[in-house]
Amino acid sequence: MKKYLFIFLSIIVVAGAILLSLPQTSPFMEKPVYIAVAGPMSGSQKADGEDMVKGIQLYLDTVNDNGGIGGKKIKLAVFDDKNQPKTAISVASEIVENKDILVVLGHKYSSTSIAAGRIYKAGGIPAITATATVNALTQDNEWYFRIIQTNSFQGAFLAKYVFRTLNQKTAAIIFNKDVYGSTLAENFEKTAREIGGEIKHKWGFDTEKDDIDKEIRKITVELRTIENPGIIFVATQAEEGVRIISALKSGGTKYAIIGPDSFYGTTFISKFKEQPEEQVQSGYYSDNIYVVCPFILDVANENAHKFTHEFMRKYQTEPTWYAAGYYDAAKVAVEALKKSDPDQSFRKKRREIRDNLTNISGSENAVSGVTGHLFFNISRDVINPFTVGVYKNQRLIPTYAQYQMTPTPRDLDMALEKVLKGDFILVDGSLMSKTDVVYTGIDINEISGLDTITSSYIVDFYLWFRYKGEIDASNILFINAVTPITLDKPIAEEKTNDYTVKTYHIKAKFKNEFDFHRHPFDHQFLSVRFRHNRLTRDKLIYVKDTLGMSDSVKKKEESFNIGSGWYPSDKEVYQDIISTVSTLGNPELFSNPNIISYSQFNAEVKIRRKAADAILRNIFPEMIMIICLYLIYFIPYRHFRLRVEIMMAALIACAFYHIRLLSDLFSIKYSTFSEYVFFTVYGLIGLSAVVSILIFYFELRGAETKTKWVVLIGKIAYPCMILVFGVVMAYMFF
């Protein structure tokens, strides 16, 4: 007995030593690396501050789960600047004095960033903002970086979008005289006049000095006396913007309005939702407001979709661009931290991190982020185009025309012609090409003919395209169709001055790569995927028609004739990017092939096996075998034949069900959860055979004490073996 107790305690000691040696659990692990975030963690802007923290923490969790930086975990220190410059100065001083903090992410506002930036510069700590856009922030401070465009770029971009893309003839400006609003208004007006746009009127107010309600009433009265003021550019922060727009649109008055990046966030739309009119009629005030922002998921890159899935899994809500922007800020900061030398003073570390950030200066060493490829220019700003959205039913959806960065073409005359036509725009020396957006929707009528052997299925669905201008949107290639599909004449077509809608009815067989690793608790995706046959992503993007379709499959479950044992659990429609690499026969590209990217539209129905059916058909027989095998240890010692009969019956039954499983999944090249259950049963049969032989051997020699010990060990080892297999399989598959 002492011998077995000694072995048992030795195993516990060894396991404990191994556990403590792991970096995730060791109490002796190295001191963590600290990153600070500063923003509005209380007050009216609290929701935006929380989004900043969520985005950063999501990325840091990913890094920490993969071992951190050189074995060190990264921890986030959160500071509340209340969106007030004076508080920001106090917060910045506290951060600078903390020797553990090596880099700062934030602040949200330009005013708070500039105020805190003076402290960061004096204290020698690098800071990265994803929201502050005033040019002076980085131009006058070599310790501050930003991964969003500047106000000069934003103002000029807005003006060119208004007068070139939206074809407006006139505009009016309402702006806050703070550093954010005044610089936006100045650059908008300057660019508008340069390209021949007319600014009908311009109003400014100072929230620090003026009675804002009185100023808004005055502006509203004057604006209503102006005949055809054109589109109104409201260059303010979110809260002031809501108050101005609510006053302008009260009583049902309709104005075309465009706003800056501050109008895309939790604060802006939540303030509208507080209005009684907006509660009665969704979009009463917010509908048709144009907004620029660095990130809208519908037209974002493949990194954005992965980020969104991770964000929703962790926080059960869709990410805002504040979350996306600060996720990218954290990613850039970590890249700089990885390249720093840990064995030096905190001041030298901070300076080296600043230098590492400065060296992220070109496409060759850019950080691939959610909001684009991130690298800094000489002013420590990222050069990426803005996305333009328009509010519909309190949701921001991308407009029909977007712009993407493009290299300057060799034919300058052709480029000039495209600029004049609006296909290209030039902003602050950056050339951008126009990309058409096609709103696309799929309504699935029926899914049938599911074949798990060939991973194929038949889908009957309606497909429609809504777009502006002359676009060959229906010239598409179905990526996963079993046989080529050609779209014939649409079953419905509508054309107005604002848009064209074409609808098609399709019934065809598709296939997808099914994943049976977790069989019989697996889920599969029945997808329909397509891209344009000819136009690449820089020319056309297919976007989910959020307003025109429903994501739910619950109401149509009776139409999903998938087969017994399956049910639809979810539906997802999204756009991503499919890329190929080719030289296109151009000798100049032989050493550096061209990446050709297409916008791919995806509609996926997630199906699951019915739990009761899966257990009854696949797990229940194995459970019966396992129980029967355990009964062997309770059979009287002399009944050796009965033990053999039970083991043989279990072996035959296990082999039968195993062969049946292999025949159902004969095409797969890996082991499934079900197979590991069979392997477990085989192992238990082997254990039972060994124990039975030992019992028989000791019984023949009359060694009753040893026989009892063998039975006792078998009774303990059997459930332990099941437990070990269960833990291993749970780790591998769930």
N, C-alpha and C positions, 0 to 999 in steps of 0.2 A: 504493500500500500504506500509506504514511504517513497518507494522508487517512482511510482506513477505520479504522486504528488509533486515530487521534485521535477519531473519532466514537464508537468503542467505549469508550474511556476516559472520554469526556465523559458517556456514558450511565451508567457505573458511578458516577462522582462525583455526578451529580444524584440517582441512586437512593439513594446513601449519605446524602446531605444530607436527603432526604425521610425516610428511615428514622430518622435521628437526631433529626429534628424531632418525631417522634411522642412523646406523653407516656409511652407504655409503654416506649420504648427510649432516650429521650434521657438522656445522662449528666448533663445539666444540669437535670434535672427538680427540682421544688421538694422541700424537705425533707418527709418523710412525717409524718403525724399518728399518734401512738401512743395505743393503748388498752391497759390492763393487765387481766389476769385472774389472780385469786389463788384457789387451791383446793388440794385434795390431789392433787398430781402424783406422789406416791410413797406407798409403804406400802399398807395394806389397802384404802384408799379410792381408789387410783390410777385404777381404771376409771372412776369417777364424775368425777374431775378431767379425765380425757382426753375424756369426753363433753362436759364444759363447753367445752373448747377446740375440739372439733370443731364444735359448734353455732355458736360465735362466729365461727370462721374461715370457715365456710360462708357466713355473711352478709357478712363483710368481703370475701371473694373476689367476691361478686356486686357489691358497691359498687365495688370496685377495677376490675373488668372494665368498669364503666360510667363510668370516669373519676375515681373517688374523690370527694373533697370539694374542689371548686374546683381540680381538677387535681392535688391531693395524694393520694397513696396512704395507706391506713390500715394500720398494722402492729400486730401483737399481741405484747405483751410478757408472757411467762408466768412466774408466780411460784408456788413451792411452799410452802404454809403447813403441810403435813403434818397438817392438821386439828387443830392444836394452838394454843391461844391465845397462848402465848409466842412461837412461831414466827410467828404471824400479826402480832404487834406488830412484830417485826423486819422482816418483809416489807413491812408498811404504811409503816414509816419509810423503807425503801429506795425505795418507790414515790413517796412525797411528795417526797423529795429529787431525784427525776429530773424535771427541768423539761420534758422532752419529753412526759411522760405527762399526759393531760388528764382522764381518767376511768377508774375502776376497775370491773370486773365481778367479783362474788364477795362474800364467801367462801361456801363451801358450808354450814357449820354456823352456827347462831346464836351459839354461844360464840366462835368465831373472828371472826365478823363484828362482834360487840359490842366485842371486844378491839381489833381493827384500826380500828373505827369511831371510837374516841377519837383515834387518830392522824390519820385522814382529816379529822376535824372540826377538830383543831388546825392541820393543815397546809392546810386549805381546798381539798380535792379531792373532787369528787362520786363516789359509789359506788352501784352498782345490784346488788342480789342477786336471784336467781330461786329461791333455796332456803331462806334463813334466815327463819324465821317468828315468832320471839319478838317480841312487841309493842314492847318497850322499844327495840329496835334503831332504829326510825325515829321513835318518839315523842320520844326524848331526843336525837336527832341530825338536825339539819336538812340535813345533807350526805348522808344515806343514803336511798335509795329502794329499793322492792322491787316486783316484779311477780308476787307470790304472796300469797295471803291470810295473815293473821296467825294465831297460835296461839289467840287468843280466838275468832276466827271458826271455825277448824278444829275446836276442841274442842266448841263449841256445835253446829256442823253435824253432827259425828259423833254427838253425843248424840241429836239430833232424827232423824237417819237410823236409828239403832238402835231408838229407842223409837216413832217414828212410822211409818217406812217398813218396817223389818224386823219391827215389832210385837213386839219383845222386852219382857218384863216386868221382868227383872232384869239386872244387869250387875256385873262385877267389874273392878277396875283394877289393873294392874301398871305402875309407872312408875319411871323414873330420876329421881333428885332433882336432876339438873342443870336449868339454866334452860329447856331445851327440853321435857323430859318433865314437869316439875312444872307448868308453865303449861298444857300440854295437859290433864293430868289434872285440874287445878283447874277449868278451864272446862267440861270434859266432865261432871264431877260436879255442878257448880253448875247447869248447864242441865238435866241429868237430873232433879235434885230439883225444879226449877221446873215441869217438865211431868209430874211424878208418877212418874218412873222410880225403881226401887229399886236402890241400890248395895249389893250383898251384902257386899263386902269390898274393901279397898284395901291394896296392898303397895307400899312404896317402898324403893329401895336406892340407894346412892351408889357409883358405880364408882371414885371417887377414894379412898374410904376403906374400903369393905367388900370382903370376899372374895366376889366375884360368884358363883362356883360354889356356895359355901356358902349364899348368899342364895337362889339359884335352887332349890336342893334344898329349902330351908325353905319357900319359896312353893309349890312343887309338892306337898309333903306336906300343907300346910294346905289347899290348893285341893281336893285329892282327898277331903278330909273334908267338904266343903261339898256338900250336896245341891242339885243344880240351881243352879249359880252364875250361869247365864245366859251371855250373850256376854261375852268377856273383852277389854277394851280394853288393849292393850299399848302404852304411851306411852314408847317408847324409840327410840334410833337403830337402824339396820339390824342391826349386829353383835350388840348385846345382845338384840334381838328374835329373831334366829335361835336364839340359845342358849336363851332362855326357851321358845320355841315347841317346839324340839326336845325339851326336857325334859318339857314338858307332854304332848306327843303320843307320847312313847316308849312302846313296847309296844302301840301301836294305840289308845291312849285318844283319844276324840274330844271336842274342845271347839270351840265357835263362837268365832272370834277376829276382831277388827278392829284394824287398825293405822293409824298416821298416814302422812303423805306420804313419810317416810323409808323406808317398806317398799316403795316403788316405785322401783327403780333396779337397776343392774347388781350392786351389792354384795349386796343382800338375796338375790336368787335364786341368785347364784353361790355364796354361802355355804351355801345348802341343797344345792346340787349336789355339794358336797364330802362330804356325809353319805352313808355306805354305803347306808342304807335308801332314800334319795332316788335313788341311782344304780340300785338294783335295781328300784324301783317309782317311776316319775316322779310326783311330787305326794304322796308318802307323808306328808311333813310340811307341804308348802306348799299343798296343795289346800284350797279353801274358806276361805282367809284373805281377809277383806275389807280393802280398802285405799282410802284417799282420795288423789287426786293431781290436779294441775291439767291433765293432758293424757293422754288415751288416744286414739290415732289413730282407732279405730273410730267414735267419736262426735264427732270434732273437725270444725273448719270446713274450707272449701275451701283456705285457706292452708296448713293442716297437710298436705294431700295433696301439694301442690306441694313443700313443704319436704321431705317424706319421700322423694319421687322424687329430688330433688337430693341429699339426704343419702346415699341408697343408691347412687346413681350414683358419688358421690365416695368413699364409705367402704366400700361393699359390705356394709353391715349396717344393720339397722333402728335408727332413733334412739330413745334413751330420753328421758324427760321432762327430764332434766338438759340434754341437747342442745337440746331444743325450748325450754326455758325460757331458756337463755343465748343462743340464737339471737334470741329476742325481746328480751332485755336489750341485745344488741348493736344491734338495730334501733332501740330507743328511744334509746340513747346516740348513734347516728349522727344521728338526727333532731335531737337537741339540738346536736350538733357543727355541723351544716349551718347552723344559725341564729346561730352565734357569729361574732364579728369576728376574723379571723386577725391583724390588725395591732394587737396589743396584747400586754402582758406575759403570761407564763404564769399568774400569779396571777389577773389579771383575766379571762383566758380561762376558767379553772376556775370562777370565780364566775359568769360569764355562762352557762356550761353548766349549772351548778346552777340558775340562775334559769330557763333554758329548760326544764329538766326539770319544775320546779315549775309552769310555765305549761301543761304537758300535763295539764289538770285537768278536762276534760269530754268528753262524747261527740262534740262538734263538732270537736275537734282530737285525737281519740284516734288512736293508732298501731294499725293493723290487723295483729295478730300471729298467730302459730301457736296460742297459747293463748287467744285472744280479743281483744276491743278493749281496748287498754291506755291507761288514763289514771289519774292519781294523785288520791287524796282529800287532805284537809287534813293527814293524817298521813303523806303520801307513800307510801301503799299502794295497790295495784291492787285493785279490787273485782270479782272474777270468781268464779263458783261452782266448787266442786270437782267432779271426776268420781269416781264410786265404781266400783271394779273388784273382781273376785274371782279368785283364782288357780285355774287348772285346767291340769293337766299342765305346770306351770312357766310358764304364760303368763297374763298378766293380761288378762281380758276384762271389758267393762263389765257391770254388773248390770242387772236388768230395769227398775230405776227410777233415773232421773237427774233433776237439777234445773237449771233455767235461770233467769236473772234475768228478772223481769217487772215492769212498772210497776204501781203500786198502783191497783187498780180503783176506779171511782167508788162502786160499791155495796159499802160496808164490811161490811155484814151478810153479803153473799155471800162476801166474802173470808174473813171469820171462819169461816163454814161450811166453806169449802174447807181452811182451816188445820186445823180439827178432824178433817176427813176424811183429811188427809194429802196432799191435792192441792197445797196450798201449805205452805211452811215459811217462818218469819221468823227470820232470824239476824242479829244485830247491826244491826237496822234495815233489812236487805235482804230483800225479798220474792222468793221463788223458787217457780216453778211446777213441778209434777211432769211429767216426760216419760217415756212408756213406751218401752222398748227391745224390739224384735222381732228375735230372731236369725233370719237368713234365709240359705238356702243354695240353690245351683243346681248340679245335676249334668247336664252336657251329654251326651246320648246320641249325637247325630249332627248334623253340619252339612253341608248339601248345597245344590245349586242356586245356587252363587255366580255372580252376574251383575255384572261390573265396569262394564257400561254404565249400569245403573240403581243400582249400589252396593247391591244387595239380596242376601239369602241366606235359607235356611230353617234354622231351629234346632229340634231336638227335645230337650226337657229336662224334668227333674223340678225342681219348685220347692216349697220348704217354708218354713213359718213356725213358730217356737217362741216362745211368749210366756206371760206370767203375767196372770191376770185376764180380764175380758171385753173383748176388743179385736177390732174388725172389721179384722183385719190384712190379709185377702185382698181388700179392696175397693180394687183398685189400677188405675192407668192406665199402660199400656205406652207410653212416650214415643216409641219409634222403631219401633213395629209398623206394617206397611204397611196393615193393616186392623184395626179395633178387636177386642180380645180380651176375652172375658168368662170368668172362672173359674167352672166348673160345680162340681159336687159333688166334694170331694177324693177321691183314690183311696185315701188312708189318713188316719186321724184317731186321735189318742190324747190322752186328757185325764186328768190326775192332779191331786192337791192342789197340786202345785208348778208345773205348766206345762201348756200345750196345744200339740200339734203337729198341723199340717195340711199334707198333701202333695198336690200337683197335677201332672198330666202335661200338657204343652203342646207343640204342634207348630205353628209359625206362621212367616210370612215377616216379616223385619225388614230395616231398611236403616240405613246409616250413611254419613257423608260421607267417602268415600275420598280419600286424598291421593296423587296420582301424581307429585308433583314429582321424586322420585328414580327414577322408572321407568327401567329394569327392575329396579333394586335397591331397590324400595320394599317396605314392609311395611304391612299394613292391619289394622284392628281390626274384628272381627265382634262386635258388642255387643248385649246385651239390657238395656234400661233401663226402670225403672218407679218411680213414686212413688204415695203414697196418693191416692185420689180426693178426699178431703175433709180429712183431718187434716194440719195444718201441722207443721213440724219442732219447734215448741215443745210439741207434743202427742205426736208419735210419731217415732222414729228407727229405720230399718232398719239392722241391723248384720250384718256378715258372720259366719256361723256357723263360726268358725275351727276348732272341734273336730269339726264334723260333716261337713266337706267337704274335698276335696283340691284344691290349686291346680294340680297337674300335669296336663298334657295328653298327656304322652308315652305313657302306657299306653293311651290311647284314640285314638291317631293313626289306626288302621285304620278307626275309625268316622267320621272326618272326611272325608267324600266331597266335598272342597272343589273339586276339579278338577285337571287336569294342570298341573304347574308350580308348585304351592303346597304348603306344609306348615305345620302348626301349631307355633309355637315357644314360646308361653307363654300363661298364663291369669292374669287378675287380676280379683279381686272386691273391690269397695270401695263405701263410702257417701260421697256428697258432697251438695252443696246446690244445688237449682235454685230460682231466685227470679224473681218477677214483681213489677211495681209497679202499684198500683191505688189509687184513692180509695175503692173499694167503694161509691160513691154518697154517701159521708158528706161533707157540706159542710165540716166541720172539717178534712178532709184534702185539700181542693181545692188549697191552696197547698203542701202537704207530703204527697204521696202515700205510702201505706203500702207497705212492702216485705213481700211475702208469700213465705215460704220453705218449701220442702218438702224432706224427706229423700229423696234419690234413690238407688236401689240400682242398681249397675252390675256386669255380668258381661261381661268382654271376653276374647276369644280373639285372640291376635296371630298372624297368618299371614305367612309370607315366601315370596317366589319362590325356587325352587330355583336356586342359583347357576349350575350347569352349563347348565340349561335357559335361564335368562335371558341368559347370554352367547351361547349357541349361536343363539338365536332373534333376539336384538336387537343384540348388539355384534359378533359374529363377522363378519357381512356388511360392516359398516362398516370393520372392521380389514382385511379383504381389499381393499376399495376404497382405503384409505389406503396400503397396501403397493404396490398396482398403480400408483397415482398417483406414488409416489416413484420407481418404475422409469423413469418418463419422463426423469428427469435423467441416466440412464445409457444412453439410446438414442443411437446415432450421430446427429450433428447433422442430416444430410440427410433422415432419416426423419420428416419432419413429419407425413405422413399417419397413421403409426402412433400418434404422440402424440395426434392429434385423435381417432382411434378409441378409444384408451384413455380419454381424458377424456369422450367422449360415452357410452361404456359405463358409466363410473362415475356420470355425471350421471343417466342413465336408471335405473340400479339404485338410486341414492340416492333419486330421486324416487319410485320404486315402493315402496320400504320405508317412506319417509316418509308416503306416502298411506295405506299399510296401517296404520301407527301411528295416524294421525289418524282413520281409520275405527273403530279399536278404542277410541279415547279422544275421540270427537267431542264429547262433552258438556262437557269441561273447558275453562276459559277462560284457561289459563296454559300456559307452555312447560315441558316436562319435560326431565329429563337426556338422554333418548333424542333429543329434538328438537335439543338443543344439539350432540349428536354429529353429527347430520345437518348442522346449520349449519357445523360444523367441516369436514365433508367438502366442503360447497359452497365454503367459503373456500379449501380446498386445491385444489379444481378451478380456482377463479379464479386462484390463484397460479400453478398449472401452466400455465394458458392464457396468462397474461402472459409467463411465462418462455419458453414455446414460440414465441410471436409474436416476442419479442426475438431468440431464436435464429435463427428463420427470416429476420428482417430483416437481422441482422448477417451471416448466412451468404450471403445474396444479394449483399451488398456486399463479401464477401471479408474482412470484419473478424474474423479468426480469434481474435485476442487478446481482443477484446471478447466474442466468443461464449464463450470459455473462462471469462471473469469472470462472465458471466451464469449459466452452468451452475454455477459454484462457489458463487455467492451463493444460487442456488436450492437447491443441496444443503444449504447451511447454514440458510437461512431456513425450509425445509420442516419439519425436525424442531423448530426453535425455535418455529415457529408452533403445532405440535402440543403442545409443552411449555407454551406460554403458555395455550392453550385448556384444557389439562389442569389447570393450577394454578387458573385462574379457575373452572372447573367444580367442582373439589374444594372451593374456598372457598365456592361458592354452595350446594352440595348435601350436603356431608359434614362 
